[in-house]
Amino acid sequence: MVHLILSLLLLLVTSKGVSGATFTFVNRCDYTVWPGILANANSPRLDSTGFELPRQTARTLQAPTGWSGRFWGRTGCNFDGSGSGSCQTGDCGSGTVECNGAGAAPPATLAEFTLGTGGQDFYDVSLVDGYNLPVFVEGTGGSGQCASTGCSTDLNLQCPTELKSVDGSACKSACEAFGSPEYCL
């Protein structure tokens, strides 16, 4: 069995077995986070593509063997009773709580996963689309050595002025901020 933990603020646990994996999101932020989920091409959609996760709560989703995709946290969201609305950071542009096949608008911290390729799982935390939340992935219980990865520090507190976005609640990548080839390789 493999356990992967996503973030000290937004926690993800993955248990891998013959039928796939179980992702458990736990919000350790002092505020509500709305996880967004995007399956890669040729991967099935999970039971949810976005949901509300109040502070100090958890939610679990199943993923089949071979699933690949990404997770991110959306912040500053405002959804009405019918689920219509948007988010200040990581918004997927669907206009609803569910992202429905749409990815995160930068800046957003991404956790990317590919399950069961050659009998192994692969995961990383990426800041290629900027940063909005601390994300940490910890692998435990598998047959291999699953190293922890991610960022447990709030980088928004150290974001350079020229990269700040959304009133300092997110930090753009240099590519997003400047659009220059030397930053967008």
Backbone as numpy.savetxt, mean C-alpha at the origin, in Angstrom:
# Nx Ny Nz CAx CAy CAz Cx Cy Cz
4.31 -21.75 6.30 3.46 -20.57 6.30 4.35 -19.34 6.30
4.00 -18.33 5.52 4.75 -17.08 5.44 3.88 -15.96 5.99
4.44 -15.13 6.85 3.74 -13.95 7.37 4.47 -12.72 6.87
3.75 -11.79 6.28 4.30 -10.52 5.85 3.54 -9.42 6.55
4.25 -8.49 7.13 3.60 -7.39 7.84 3.86 -6.10 7.09
2.82 -5.38 6.77 2.92 -4.11 6.06 2.70 -2.98 7.03
3.71 -2.29 7.34 3.73 -1.02 8.06 3.54 -1.11 9.56
4.21 -0.22 10.21 3.96 -0.01 11.62 2.68 0.80 11.77
2.32 1.50 10.71 1.11 2.30 10.73 -0.03 1.57 10.04
0.26 0.92 8.96 -0.71 0.12 8.23 -0.09 -1.26 8.15
-0.61 -2.21 8.85 0.03 -3.50 9.03 -0.61 -4.53 8.13
0.21 -5.32 7.45 -0.27 -6.37 6.56 0.40 -7.67 6.95
-0.37 -8.70 7.14 0.17 -10.02 7.43 -0.26 -10.94 6.32
0.66 -11.69 5.75 0.34 -12.63 4.70 0.70 -14.03 5.15
-0.25 -14.93 5.06 0.01 -16.34 5.35 -0.13 -17.10 4.06
0.92 -17.78 3.63 0.89 -18.49 2.37 0.65 -19.97 2.62
-0.22 -20.53 1.86 -0.49 -21.95 1.94 -0.83 -22.46 0.56
-1.30 -23.70 0.46 -1.60 -24.29 -0.84 -2.72 -23.55 -1.56
-3.59 -22.87 -0.84 -4.70 -22.17 -1.47 -4.41 -20.69 -1.68
-3.21 -20.23 -1.40 -2.88 -18.83 -1.62 -2.37 -18.15 -0.37
-2.80 -16.91 -0.18 -2.29 -16.11 0.92 -3.44 -15.35 1.59
-3.23 -15.02 2.84 -4.16 -14.20 3.59 -3.44 -12.91 3.96
-3.99 -11.78 3.53 -3.44 -10.48 3.87 -4.30 -9.90 4.99
-3.67 -9.53 6.08 -4.40 -8.88 7.17 -3.82 -7.49 7.37
-4.64 -6.48 7.19 -4.25 -5.09 7.35 -4.61 -4.66 8.76
-3.66 -4.06 9.47 -3.92 -3.52 10.80 -3.45 -2.07 10.80
-4.34 -1.16 11.12 -4.01 0.26 11.12 -3.48 0.65 12.49
-2.21 0.99 12.57 -1.61 1.45 13.81 -1.39 2.96 13.81
-2.03 3.64 12.87 -1.98 5.11 12.83 -2.91 5.66 13.90
-2.77 6.93 14.18 -3.67 7.62 15.10 -4.90 8.16 14.37
-5.08 7.75 13.13 -6.17 8.23 12.30 -6.60 7.12 11.35
-7.74 7.29 10.72 -8.26 6.32 9.76 -7.42 6.34 8.49
-7.18 5.15 7.95 -6.49 4.98 6.67 -7.42 4.16 5.77
-7.42 4.44 4.48 -8.23 3.70 3.51 -7.27 2.96 2.58
-6.98 1.67 2.85 -6.10 0.93 1.94 -6.70 0.86 0.53
-5.83 0.99 -0.46 -6.19 0.79 -1.86 -5.48 -0.46 -2.35
-6.11 -1.17 -3.28 -5.57 -2.42 -3.78 -5.70 -2.45 -5.29
-4.61 -2.80 -5.97 -4.63 -2.93 -7.42 -3.93 -4.23 -7.79
-4.67 -5.14 -8.42 -4.08 -6.38 -8.92 -3.38 -6.07 -10.24
-2.23 -6.72 -10.47 -1.53 -6.56 -11.74 -2.33 -7.23 -12.86
-1.96 -6.93 -14.10 -2.60 -7.57 -15.25 -2.49 -9.09 -15.09
-3.51 -9.80 -15.46 -3.59 -11.27 -15.39 -3.66 -11.81 -13.97
-3.86 -10.94 -12.98 -4.11 -11.38 -11.60 -5.57 -11.08 -11.28
-6.23 -11.98 -10.55 -7.63 -11.73 -10.23 -7.78 -10.59 -9.23
-8.91 -9.94 -9.30 -9.26 -8.88 -8.35 -9.54 -9.54 -7.00
-9.08 -8.94 -5.92 -9.39 -9.45 -4.58 -10.82 -9.05 -4.21
-11.32 -9.55 -3.09 -12.70 -9.29 -2.67 -12.99 -7.80 -2.50
-11.97 -7.01 -2.25 -12.13 -5.57 -2.13 -10.96 -4.90 -2.84
-11.21 -3.72 -3.39 -10.13 -2.93 -3.99 -9.89 -1.64 -3.22
-10.59 -1.49 -2.10 -10.42 -0.33 -1.24 -11.44 -0.37 -0.12
-11.02 0.06 1.06 -11.92 0.03 2.20 -11.43 0.98 3.28
-12.31 1.28 4.22 -11.98 2.13 5.36 -11.41 1.26 6.47
-10.33 1.72 7.08 -9.71 0.99 8.18 -9.45 1.97 9.32
-10.42 2.07 10.27 -10.23 2.98 11.41 -8.98 2.61 12.21
-8.47 3.56 12.98 -7.26 3.32 13.78 -7.47 2.14 14.72
-6.39 1.37 14.89 -6.37 0.22 15.79 -7.38 -0.87 15.42
-7.69 -1.01 14.11 -8.55 -2.08 13.64 -7.82 -2.89 12.58
-8.41 -4.04 12.20 -7.80 -4.92 11.21 -8.85 -5.42 10.22
-8.39 -5.82 9.06 -9.24 -6.46 8.04 -8.40 -7.45 7.27
-8.99 -8.59 6.93 -8.29 -9.66 6.24 -8.88 -9.88 4.85
-7.99 -10.14 3.87 -8.40 -10.49 2.50 -7.61 -11.72 2.06
-8.25 -12.56 1.25 -7.61 -13.75 0.68 -7.08 -13.42 -0.72
-5.93 -14.03 -1.06 -5.37 -13.90 -2.41 -4.95 -15.30 -2.87
-5.21 -15.65 -4.13 -4.83 -16.97 -4.62 -3.33 -17.05 -4.92
-2.80 -18.27 -4.96 -1.42 -18.48 -5.37 -1.23 -17.85 -6.75
-0.12 -17.18 -6.96 0.16 -16.53 -8.23 -0.32 -15.09 -8.31
-1.04 -14.62 -7.27 -1.53 -13.24 -7.31 -0.37 -12.27 -7.24
-0.49 -11.16 -7.96 0.49 -10.07 -7.83 -0.26 -8.75 -7.91
0.27 -7.79 -7.18 -0.36 -6.48 -7.17 0.26 -5.59 -6.13
-0.44 -4.51 -5.82 0.09 -3.52 -4.89 -0.98 -3.05 -3.93
-0.49 -2.60 -2.77 -1.33 -2.01 -1.73 -0.75 -0.64 -1.40
-1.59 0.27 -0.99 -1.14 1.57 -0.51 -2.18 2.10 0.45
-1.80 3.05 1.26 -2.73 3.68 2.19 -3.17 5.03 1.65
-4.47 5.28 1.71 -5.01 6.59 1.34 -5.33 7.33 2.63
-5.08 8.62 2.65 -5.32 9.43 3.85 -6.17 10.64 3.51
-6.75 11.23 4.55 -7.55 12.44 4.39 -8.75 12.21 3.48
-9.35 11.03 3.57 -10.48 10.70 2.70 -11.78 11.24 3.27
-12.68 11.57 2.36 -14.01 12.03 2.73 -15.00 11.34 1.80
-15.72 10.33 2.33 -16.71 9.60 1.56 -18.08 9.79 2.20
-19.09 9.95 1.37 -20.45 10.12 1.90 -21.09 8.76 2.18
-22.33 8.75 2.59 -23.04 7.53 2.95 -23.14 6.52 1.82
-23.08 6.97 0.58 -23.14 6.05 -0.57 -21.76 5.58 -1.00
-20.70 6.06 -0.31 -19.34 5.64 -0.65 -18.67 6.49 -1.71
-19.27 7.60 -2.07 -18.68 8.51 -3.06 -17.80 9.52 -2.35
-16.65 9.85 -2.96 -15.76 10.84 -2.39 -14.36 10.72 -2.96
-13.40 11.25 -2.21 -12.00 11.24 -2.65 -11.08 11.33 -1.43
-9.78 11.20 -1.70 -8.77 11.21 -0.64 -7.72 12.27 -0.92
-7.14 12.80 0.15 -6.11 13.83 0.03 -4.81 13.24 -0.50
-4.40 12.05 -0.01 -3.20 11.39 -0.54 -3.54 9.97 -0.96
-2.88 9.48 -2.02 -3.06 8.12 -2.50 -4.39 7.88 -3.19
-5.13 8.92 -3.53 -6.44 8.76 -4.15 -6.32 7.96 -5.44
-7.29 7.08 -5.69 -7.24 6.26 -6.90 -8.11 6.83 -8.02
-8.82 7.92 -7.76 -9.58 8.58 -8.81 -10.86 7.89 -9.22
-11.27 6.85 -8.48 -12.50 6.14 -8.83 -13.74 6.91 -8.38
-13.56 7.84 -7.43 -14.69 8.58 -6.87 -15.47 7.79 -5.85
-14.96 6.59 -5.49 -15.62 5.74 -4.51 -14.59 5.14 -3.56
-15.06 4.48 -2.49 -14.17 3.81 -1.54 -13.39 2.71 -2.26
-14.06 1.95 -3.13 -13.41 0.91 -3.93 -12.62 1.57 -5.07
-11.40 1.08 -5.31 -10.59 1.66 -6.39 -10.93 1.09 -7.77
-11.52 -0.10 -7.81 -12.05 -0.66 -9.06 -11.08 -0.64 -10.23
-9.85 -1.10 -10.00 -8.87 -1.22 -11.08 -8.03 0.01 -11.31
-8.17 1.02 -10.47 -7.36 2.23 -10.60 -6.26 2.24 -9.55
-5.10 2.77 -9.90 -3.97 2.83 -8.98 -3.92 4.14 -8.23
-2.93 4.25 -7.36 -2.76 5.42 -6.50 -2.20 6.60 -7.28
-2.75 7.77 -7.04 -2.17 9.00 -7.56 -0.98 9.36 -6.67
0.17 9.67 -7.27 1.32 10.06 -6.46 1.03 11.37 -5.72
1.64 11.54 -4.58 2.58 10.65 -3.90 1.86 9.60 -3.04
2.39 8.38 -3.09 1.84 7.28 -2.29 2.93 6.23 -2.08
3.08 5.77 -0.86 4.00 4.68 -0.53 3.34 3.38 -0.99
4.07 2.56 -1.72 3.52 1.32 -2.28 4.15 0.09 -1.64
3.35 -0.94 -1.43 3.84 -2.27 -1.06 3.44 -3.19 -2.20
4.44 -3.82 -2.84 4.20 -4.62 -4.03 4.49 -6.08 -3.73
3.61 -6.98 -4.24 3.72 -8.41 -3.95 3.53 -9.25 -5.19
4.28 -10.34 -5.28 4.06 -11.40 -6.25 4.14 -12.70 -5.46
3.05 -13.46 -5.45 2.95 -14.66 -4.63 3.15 -15.93 -5.45
3.97 -16.83 -4.92 4.08 -18.18 -5.47 4.79 -18.32 -6.79
5.63 -17.39 -7.19 6.39 -17.51 -8.42 7.58 -18.43 -8.17
7.61 -19.57 -8.84 8.69 -20.54 -8.61 8.70 -21.04 -7.17
7.53 -21.06 -6.52 7.44 -21.51 -5.13 7.88 -20.48 -4.12
8.12 -19.25 -4.58 8.56 -18.19 -3.67 7.63 -16.98 -3.77
7.60 -16.20 -2.70 6.89 -14.93 -2.70 7.91 -13.81 -2.77
7.56 -12.74 -3.46 8.42 -11.57 -3.56 7.63 -10.35 -3.12
8.30 -9.44 -2.43 7.64 -8.23 -1.96 8.66 -7.12 -1.78
8.19 -5.89 -1.89 9.04 -4.73 -1.67 8.18 -3.55 -1.25
8.82 -2.56 -0.69 8.19 -1.28 -0.40 8.86 -0.27 -1.32
8.05 0.47 -2.06 8.58 1.37 -3.08 8.17 2.81 -2.81
9.11 3.72 -3.00 8.86 5.16 -2.92 8.95 5.78 -4.31
8.89 4.96 -5.37 9.00 5.46 -6.72 7.89 6.46 -7.03
6.73 6.31 -6.39 5.62 7.25 -6.56 5.51 8.22 -5.40
6.62 8.45 -4.69 6.63 9.35 -3.56 6.30 8.63 -2.27
5.89 9.41 -1.28 5.69 8.88 0.07 4.52 9.59 0.73
3.64 8.79 1.39 2.58 9.42 2.19 2.42 8.78 3.57
2.83 7.53 3.75 2.70 6.82 5.02 3.91 5.91 5.25
4.31 5.73 6.51 5.31 4.70 6.79 4.75 3.31 6.46
5.50 2.51 5.74 5.09 1.15 5.39 6.23 0.22 5.73
5.91 -0.87 6.36 6.92 -1.84 6.78 6.39 -3.23 6.50
7.18 -4.06 5.83 6.81 -5.44 5.54 7.77 -6.35 6.27
7.22 -7.26 7.06 8.04 -8.22 7.80 7.61 -9.62 7.41
8.55 -10.43 6.95 8.25 -11.81 6.60 8.66 -12.75 7.72
7.77 -13.63 8.12 8.08 -14.62 9.15 7.37 -15.92 8.82
7.88 -17.02 9.35 7.21 -18.30 9.28 7.35 -19.05 7.98
8.06 -18.52 7.00 8.22 -19.23 5.74 9.38 -20.20 5.78
9.58 -20.89 4.68 10.67 -21.86 4.62 11.99 -21.18 4.28
11.96 -19.98 3.77 13.19 -19.25 3.45 13.45 -18.16 4.46
14.38 -17.30 4.11 14.68 -16.17 4.98 13.95 -14.95 4.42
12.89 -14.60 5.07 12.06 -13.47 4.64 12.51 -12.23 5.40
13.25 -11.37 4.74 13.78 -10.17 5.38 12.69 -9.10 5.51
12.78 -8.33 6.56 11.88 -7.18 6.73 12.33 -6.06 5.82
11.38 -5.27 5.37 11.71 -4.14 4.51 10.68 -3.04 4.73
11.06 -1.84 4.42 10.14 -0.72 4.51 10.74 0.44 5.26
9.86 1.34 5.62 10.26 2.55 6.30 9.30 2.78 7.46
9.83 2.73 8.67 8.98 2.90 9.85 9.00 4.34 10.37
9.72 5.22 9.70 9.80 6.63 10.10 8.88 7.46 9.22
8.26 8.46 9.78 7.42 9.37 9.01 8.31 10.33 8.23
8.53 10.03 6.95 9.40 10.85 6.11 8.80 12.22 5.80
7.51 12.39 6.02 6.89 13.70 5.78 7.52 14.77 6.67
8.01 14.36 7.83 8.63 15.31 8.75 9.97 15.82 8.25
10.59 15.07 7.32 11.91 15.42 6.79 11.87 15.75 5.30
10.69 15.87 4.72 10.56 16.10 3.29 11.08 17.50 2.93
11.98 17.58 1.93 12.45 18.90 1.49 11.28 19.76 0.98
11.35 21.04 1.20 10.28 21.96 0.83 9.85 21.78 -0.61
10.79 21.62 -1.54 10.47 21.52 -2.96 9.77 20.21 -3.33
9.75 19.23 -2.41 9.06 17.96 -2.67 7.75 17.83 -1.90
7.49 18.76 -0.98 6.27 18.67 -0.17 5.02 18.79 -1.04
4.03 18.03 -0.65 2.76 18.02 -1.36 1.64 17.99 -0.34
0.49 18.44 -0.73 -0.73 18.34 0.07 -0.49 18.84 1.50
-0.11 20.07 1.63 0.09 20.69 2.94 1.05 19.92 3.84
2.04 19.28 3.24 3.05 18.56 4.02 2.63 17.17 4.46
1.46 16.69 4.00 1.01 15.35 4.40 1.52 14.27 3.46
2.33 14.64 2.47 2.94 13.68 1.55 4.18 14.32 0.95
5.06 13.47 0.41 6.32 13.93 -0.16 6.45 13.37 -1.57
6.51 14.25 -2.55 6.63 13.83 -3.95 7.99 13.20 -4.23
8.04 12.35 -5.23 9.33 11.88 -5.74 9.95 13.04 -6.51
11.26 13.02 -6.70 11.91 14.07 -7.48 11.39 14.07 -8.91
11.10 12.90 -9.46 10.54 12.82 -10.81 9.21 13.55 -10.89
8.33 13.29 -9.93 7.01 13.94 -9.91 7.14 15.45 -9.72
8.05 15.86 -8.85 8.18 17.28 -8.53 8.82 18.08 -9.67
9.85 17.52 -10.31 10.62 18.28 -11.29 10.41 17.84 -12.73
10.01 16.58 -12.95 9.77 16.08 -14.30 10.99 16.06 -15.19
12.18 16.09 -14.62 13.41 16.10 -15.38 13.94 14.69 -15.60
14.51 14.42 -16.79 14.99 13.07 -17.10 15.96 12.49 -16.07
16.79 13.35 -15.48 17.77 12.82 -14.51 17.11 12.26 -13.24
15.85 12.63 -12.99 15.12 12.11 -11.84 14.09 11.05 -12.20
13.90 10.82 -13.48 12.82 9.93 -13.94 13.34 8.74 -14.72
14.38 8.12 -14.26 14.95 6.97 -14.98 14.17 5.72 -14.73
